Amino acid sequence: MFRSRRLASLLCATALLAGGSAHAADYRIETLTEGLQYPWSLAFLPDGRMLVTERVGRLRLIEADGTLQAEPVPGAPSGYQDVQAGLMDVALDPEFDRTSWVYLTYAYGREQANNTRLARGTLVDGRLEDVQTLFSAHPAKAGGSHFGGRIAFLPDKTLVLTLGDGFDYREEAQNLDNHLGKLVRLTREGTAPEDNPFYGRTGMANEVYSYGHRNVQGIAYDRQNQRLYINEHGPRGGDEINLIQAGRNYGWPLVSFGVDYTGAQITPYQNLPDTEPPLLHWTPSIAPSALAIYDGTLFPEWQGDLFSAALAAKQVRRVRLADGEVVEQEALFEELGERIRDVRVGPDGALYLLTDSAEGRLLKVTPAEQPESE
């Protein structure tokens, strides 16, 4: 059990765009919890406790003071585990106080036949009960990469689930009769709403909300402006942030700012008619892994900014938008030297990070203490 804490006051990085940042903030980083094995996602319970998924197939409960419960939460599905496969997102139902529902995503199947699944269970006395499968992406494909797996709830009582292209199946991201390389919009019971853009159309999957994606591992809904944002992995270069609109084609693999891992060209096009360009792309890749919109009060200078966690770059990228355009970027938390798997805004306004490691940590970011007056 982790008992001690490490606290460090750290200055944030310099803004990346010319002219510096008018929105820089001083912060400190506190290690709340250690002993997590490849943590993937974080959710805040109303009583101050937290749920964390571990990719290796465990759901963990953390007390408000950061103490990690010794035993995993019973009842959680473990699923298929591989290089990128396992237990992924955890999210509380927006009416959790009434329903006690916890939503989970995980890889199902086996090496030669797998994909992403959405399930829901009831959290009762520290265990997950009545777990039911709500949605299984199809077709089952081979390999252990590109599962997507993030969830965002929309105000109309639907949710959007991100899905990957399966890595070796990238052409299927343009095929509307399956779920590879798509976002799907579902009711909270896992069915396709009848107002989905392709619902009832011959040869098209009812659940598809947008398509032409590679591997979307970050999603966030901006309630103030009623906008849905994602980030997604490009190949070698061409990671993206996109503003999602129903029924639109986001281009993969017909367009890309990246190349294949071998250096070979995937496509000669960075833009094509009838495809949506990204708000932002990163070349070289940062490997974006989660996305949050800051709506807390501890850092008023960050209000409304996007925070994109990054694995390869070992940072969190703060992105400011104005009138739908990117006006500023800032690299944060590079001093940690750790792959960041998840970034969340807590109910207290602090920023919370999960490090992607066999010895993963839960970190809490708060404003630096003000110096005492003389």
Summary of the structure (lengths in Angstrom):
residues: 374
radius of gyration: 19.8
end to end distance: 40.5
largest distance: 74.0
contacts: 1311
relative contact order: 0.14
helix: 4%
strand: 44%
